[in-house]
Amino acid sequence: MSSIKRPIFKTALPGPRAKAIVKRDQCSLSPSYTRDYPAVIDRGQGVWLTDVDGNVMLDFCAGIAVNSTGHSHPRVVEAIKRQAEKFIHYSGTDFYYEPEVALAERLNSISPTGKDNRVFFCNSGAEAVEGALKLARYHTGRPQFISFIGAFHGRTMGAVSCTGSKPTQKKGFFPTMPGVTHVPYPNCYRCVFNQTYPGCSLECVKYIEDTVLKTFLPPEEVAGLIIEPIQGEGGYVVPPVAAMQAIRKLCDKHGILLIADEIQSGMGRTGKWFAVEHCKVKPDIITLAKGIASGMPMGAIIASSAVMNWKPGSHGNTFSGNPVCCAAGIATFDLIQGGLMKNATAVGAYMTAEFKKMQKKYDIIGDVRGQGLMIGVEIVESRKSKTKSHDKMEAVIQLAFTKGLLMLGCGTNTLRICPPLVITKEEAKVGMEIMEQCIKKVAGK
């Protein structure tokens, strides 16, 4: 899609126009927004972004794993234009139109929830989670939920009640939705039960079964267990396959619905349509958003018809299945199916291998983990101490920005690597070279 080979600088970062816009932003927009550095974007193509001063930067963020087909993919742009010329909105919860049906058919065809599936469309990941919680309560008649420490499921009231990654996301908003119990995530990289990776002893799942459900949370009161098959905000943590399979068995034993939050990990990012497929686990409900429509605001809930059995009027949404968003979603789906998943596997394997080479050279790199183009690189004080270093992680991110590479962190100390799925090995190599320069400098070498 692009002939750009390396970042291009016309000014220091940020440039004068960027500084002026940041100043206007600070007088106009909510202070609740989190901005890591003053990147002020004007346009994008593929994995490259151009700021308002003409500087060209390489994107390892993808709008936080949203722009799966890259920036302004011609097929997505054409689909949006074609649909916008027909009609932009006509509520899909009250009327019918073909793009909504066509996208639902595509999603149902690849969902691991079963063969006879249904889709509820919405506008965001948080809305998808809210709907999934309502659906679980409606279907089971139960009030309680289990979520995980380190989880991020959104910031609306039900979703933030299940979130467990940062205190600031809940501070000032209590009481949140009652009925959510948080338990340790099956994270063998930093297991709270002092287990050693690999070879999980499944203590996290045993804790749910033997402590939580036997001492203070009656299992017959639990509607759903919501889990990210790869934790996103919590640090790009990949759980052991055995743990995910044990969680499925636990849910089956007690009639609890397994809700897979695939908002960040779904739509081909890990090399499969859904990260849960790596574990060969069948969830009851899936939540989607982010990469579903290449940047257009869209979320979705997928469940079997047996689970999505709510009656007309039980749940709705004015902009649900917006036709322009659905057109973008159809184009995105076809592009992912047409080769971007294979690319995510191949380029992701290359990048992971390069990070593991760096790990041997630089003592500040701890764990390197992930699937496909969802890669987490922990930054520590030293491998010997294994002490998490948020400051050094932040130093790498800030230095990378000045060199024309955009990325973010997650968890306490993890570099979040989630470029668009269209990234080539050559473009990834440019980013890895910049990454190594930054890590080398922060490591003091």
C-alpha positions, 0 to 999 in steps of 0.5 A: 500500500505504501512506498514509504521505507522509513520515518521522515522528519520535517521538524522536531517532534512535536512540530509547531502546528502540533504544539498549537493543536495540543494547546487548543485541545487542553482548553477544549476536551475532557481532561480524562483522556490519556495522551502519552505523547503529542502525536497529532495526526493528519492522515495515514496510509497503511502502517504510516502516519503523517502528522500536521507538520508533515512528519511521517511515523511508523505505527505500532499502535493501530489505534490500539489494535483497531486499524486492522487493515491499516490506515485508509485501506482503499477497499475499506474506503471504497466500501464506506463511500459506496454505502454513504452515497446510498444511505448513512443511517436507518436503525437496524434494531427497528428496520432491515437492510442487507449490509447488517445481515451480510456482516452478521452472516460472515461473523456467524460463519467463523464464530467458535460459539457453534453453528447456529449463531446470532449477532447483536451489533453495537458501537464499541467494546464497552457496549458489547460487554454491557450487552453480554452481561445483560444477556448472561443474566437474562439467559441464566436468571442469575445475578453474579459474575466472575472476572479477573485481576488485570482485566480490562472490559471497558469504562461504562458502569457494568464494564468497569465493574468487571475491569480490574487493571488500574485503580484510576478507572474506578476511583470516584465512581463507586458504587459500581455494578454489584455482583462481580468477584475478581480472581487471579488471572492464569498468568504463569509469567507472574503467578500469584501462587508462585508456580514456575512457567511453563507447566501451570499447575492450574492453581488459579482455576483451583482457587475459583473452584475450591475457595471462591465457589465453596466459601463465599460465592454460590456457583448457582448464583453465577451467570457468567465468567468473563475472560480475555483469552489474552489479557490486553490492558493487563500486559498482553498476558497469554494464559496456559492452554490447560488453564483455559480448558479447565475454566471451560470445564469449570463453567460447564460443571456449574452452568456458568456462561463463558464470555470471551472478551475478544475485543482486542485479541479478535478479528485475526490479530493473533493469527486466528479469528479469535485468540480463544481458538488457540486453546481449542475452547468453545465460549458461550458468548463472544464480545468484539469491537476494535478490529471489526471495521478498520476504525469505524465505531462498531462492536458485536456480541456473538452467541448461539441462538440457544443462548441469545434467546432474549425477546424483542425489546429486551435489548436495543441500540439506535446505531446498532449495525450502522450500514456504513460501519457494516460496509466497512466491516464486510470489507475488513472481514474479506481482507482479513480472510484473504490473507491478513491472518497469515501475515499476522502469523508470519510477521508476528513470528519474525517480530517475536523472534527479534525481541527474543534476540534483543532479550539476550542482549539487553538486561532490561527486557524481561518476558517476551510473549504473545500470539501473532501481532499481539506481542508484549515485551516486559521492561524490568530493572534487570532480569536478575531482579525481575523488578517491573520498571514502569519508568524505563518502559515509559522512557522507551516509548517516549524515545521511540516517538522522537524517532518516529515510532508510535506505540503504547504500554500496557500493564505496569511495564509492558510494551504493547506491540500491535501494528496493523495486520497489513505490516510487511516484514520490511516495515516491521524490520524498520520498527525493530531497528528503532526499538533496539536503538531505544532499548539500547539507550535506556539500558545504558549500553 
